[in-house]
Amino acid sequence: LELRTTEAGMHAFLSRSSGLTVRTINRHYWNRDGFVQGDLAVETSMPLAHMFEEFMGHLAPWFLELYGETLGFSGRFRLLFHAVHPILQVRRFDLEASAVKRSMLLVDEILGGLVISALFFSASASALSVSSSALCEQTQYDATRFVLIGLVSSSFVRLPLALAAYMTLRFFVHEDLWGDDAQKNRQLRRWQLTDCATWAVGSTYRLLCVFFLVAFLNDLHGLDEWKWVLSFVCVLLRSILLLPAAHALLLTLAVELVRRADPQFVAAGHPQLGFSHKPSPDIHPKVLDLATRSMTVDDLLHFYNKLGTEVMPHFDPRTSTTHDVVRQAIIPLSGAEHAGDAGSAYATVVANGQPRLPQKLVTHNWSNIFSHLIAAVLADCMNSQTFENSLAMLLEPQGLEALRKRLAHKLHHSYWICIFSVNQHTGICATPPEADLRFARDAHSALYLPPGEALDLCEMNKFDDMMAYTRTVVPGFVQVVAVDIELVCFSRIWCIAELIEARHSNIRQVLTIFSAGLVEQCSAKIQAFDVRNAQASFARDRDLILSRLISEEHKDVFNEEVKDLILNRSHGLLSLWSSQAAGIGVNVLGGAAVEVPALFVPGMLT
């Protein structure tokens, strides 16, 4: 109830602050489940994407403004009344229906209420006709009766008008479902016919209402005109004053109830809403440092472009693994000659030491082909559930430039990827594992913190705390699981630990898979999952993580939790992936560019 109440109040407040309708905010930006992630209508429109970022940056201050002490009850009521007023709502931007259509629906409601009032007068003999006034005995009625007629009459037309409003909505179609040009043209013609039918039916309805009202008023006896005027005024007052005032009053009371019942909620926010502005005071400084090392998409493209030329000349996009790239490129490019001292995380180097919070975290395995990892991240940035196409573009001679153009308005999107965000100079031994002997002669000599030494400065044992912290300070924080073709990630203990931590921290999780053909294999892999068989590059890592995750007697229960997380038919990651890949509930903004109003605002190591 607390979250629902907050959602209703914040929707009204956000609508007033942003110039968007409540429906658009709820479907495309923010609701009680937090920020809407991966909405293609927003992601494929530069103005809408920028507005989404403004929402992410200003939601917490807006929340404090609505629930704080500054406004007071009367100020909060005035603000919410302005936010929910139907005439002012028409002036706001809506992705599904134009302002003209919404204004016509408001006019239709008023006309319908007047017609219902006139019908009631005619059927109940509440008013005299000019032609038969001498034959009819005038009945005396209290004025309250006519006030009630005016107030209630509009309610009878709300249901049919709600259906008409639904017919006017524009539902977006994923561009991948268009098919050929002929199918696209057929869909466009259907939309045009629907629009024509909507305007034809609406115009006919309004003409009939006006015709009926003119005929009624022409036949109305002068003695009873006051009754009609009274009902007419009540119909108007109901639509433009009483209903919005009642709505605003209920919202104001609900906000006051939440403020008084749970002051801690007002002071700290709630992670499910997509923000929490009061993280735990016990956060370790190293956790804060880790959480602010992110790579932008632009950084990733620049780094990938260096491979095979400026660094790691033997790089092969078809065979070089992530582990190879870490040793042969990331460590050399973030060493003392680039970062000073003993070296830094590569993300720190490219950000010139400036902290940058990530929007998403990438879970992956180091044995994965590096180009596949980058392709998975780029696919996620393009809101694709598979990275087959982005990988094909990466392998083309001019593919990197084509990807840069396609992602032009998303180059600032940021990701936390362990290979870039962790200081590898303090986390990797100078001697590579046997599996990496191919390039042992070129391996960069890295520093290493021995086990048990300087644990406070160690970064490898703080990933779970970093994820939990980032979830509270980054609105809409998401975990992206980059699934490799061999499905090794589901057998790596670091990846499993990240998956479970994300579930426990209520972090939204998405899978990025090479192609739909891997889904069945992925399902079979998880069916056979047993945490006892999970692996890590170093045995001590595996034992440490297992001891932190689960006790020996509860490992079977843990296995079932992992299977439920991925395979559950209603909320499992594979089920959600299949629904999104099939285009269910996915929107895309097509056609001409849309003008929107400006805001009115003061990877784990394996």
Beta strands, then each sheet from edge to edge (+ up, - down):
strand 1: 30-31
strand 2: 34-35
strand 3: 269-270
strand 4: 275-276
strand 5: 295-296
strand 6: 360-363
strand 7: 414-417
strand 8: 478-482
strand 9: 508-512
sheet 1: 1+ 2-
sheet 2: 3+ 4-
sheet 3: 5+ 7- 6- 8- 9-
end
